[in-house]
Amino acid sequence: MPTTTLTRRERKINAALWTAQVLLALLFVFAGGMKLVAPPEMLKGPIEFPVLFLRFIGVCELAGGLGLVLPGLLRIRTGLTPLAAGGLVIIMIGAVATTLAGGMGAGAVVPFVVGLLAAAIAYGRSRRVPLRTSPRRRLALQPAV
């Protein structure tokens, strides 16, 4: 299969997407990891949720953070990156709603901006500059004739 080269504009978009992906991956791996290892007393927020629910959110954040970068780095199942970003958008919608419901209006800005970045990654990696799968992987995934 011939390889396609990226235009100058696509290279800039690709660099911006990778930067956002790495930064959000670090954020979500840290946040998710903390929700998994922190004692229940530290997991209290503006609204009290069951500890198991918060641990579940931690697993989702950890998986989403890894899903932002690992498929592209390994060039395996690269279509998972926009799905991971979309899942993180859903989590951030919940974070914004929880923050607003808890009476911390200004505190909702951070999850809102993080959600916008995740949405930009989902759009950029699905429509603008999709990640490419390794040529060897592409051949291995094709059905035998």
N, C-alpha and C positions, 0 to 999 in steps of 0.2 A: 504494500500500500504506500502511495506517495505521502510524504510528510508535507504539511502545509506550513508556511512560515507566517508569522504574525506581522501585521502592519505596525508601524511606529505607534499609532494610537492604541492598538490592541496590546502592545508591549507595556505601555504606560498603565492601561487599565489592569493588565495582569499583575504588574508590580504593586499597584494600589490594593488589589484584591488579596494578594499574598500577604502584604503588610497587615491588612485588617484581619485576615484569617489567623495569622500567627498571634497577634495581640489578643484577639478574642479567644483563641484556643488557650493561651496562658491564663486569661481571666477565668474562663469556665472550668478549666482543669483545677485551678486553685480553689475556686468557689465550690465546685462539686466535691473535691477532695476534703475540704473543710467540713462540709455538711455530712460527710461520711464518717469522719473521725472525731469531730467535736462532741463534747458531752452534751446531753440534752439541754442543760441550763443555758448553754451558749447559743442555742438555736432559736431562742425566743425573738420574735419580731413584733411589728406593730399589731399583728393579729396572730393569735396562737393557733398553730396547726399541730396535728399529731406528729410525733417524732418519726414514725414510719413514713409518713407522707414526705417529710422534709428529707429523709434519707433517700427516698425514691427520686425526688427532685435532684438531689446530689448525684445519683447515678446517671440521670438524664443529662445533667450539665457536664459531667465527666465524659460521657459517651459523645455528646455533641461537640465538646471541645476537641476531643481526639478525631472526630469525624470531619472537623474543619481542615485538618492538615494531613493526616495519615494517608487518605486515598491519593492525594496529589503527590505526596513525597514518594510513596511506594508505586504510584501509577497503576493501582489496582482498584477496580470498582469506583472510578472517579465520579460517577453519578451520585454517590452517597454524600458528597460534600454539599451540594445545594439542599439535599434532604436534611442533613444535620443542621445547616443554617436555618432552614424553615422550622425545624423543631425548637431551636433556640429562640426563634421569634415568638413562638407560642409561649415558651417559658417566660420571656420578657414581658409579654402582654399580661400574664398573670402577676408578674412582679410589680408592674406599674399599677394594676388594679388593686393589689394588696396594699401597696404603699399609699395610694390615694384613699382607700377605705380606712386605713389606719390613721388618717389625719395628717400625714406627712407630705403635703402637696409638693414642696420643693424637692423632696427626696426622690420623687418619681422621675426627675429629669435624667438621672444616670441610667436606670433601666430602659427608659424611653430611647435614649441615644444608642445604647448597646443594641436594643432591638432594631433600630434603624440600620445600624451597621450590619447586623446579621441578615436583615432583609436585602441589603445591597449585595451581600455576598451570595445569597440565594439566587437573586436575579442575575448577577454578573456571571456566576458559574453555570447557570442553566441557559442563559440567552446570549450574553455578550462574548465572554471568553471562556468556554467550557474547558475543563481540564481534559487532557488527552490520556488515554490508556496506552500503556506500553505496547509497541507493535507485537512483541512476543506474546503478551497476554491476549491481545486481540485474536491472534491466530489460534491460541489455545482454547478460546471461548467459542470459536465457530464450530458448528455441528459438522460431524464427519459426513461426507457424501458417499 
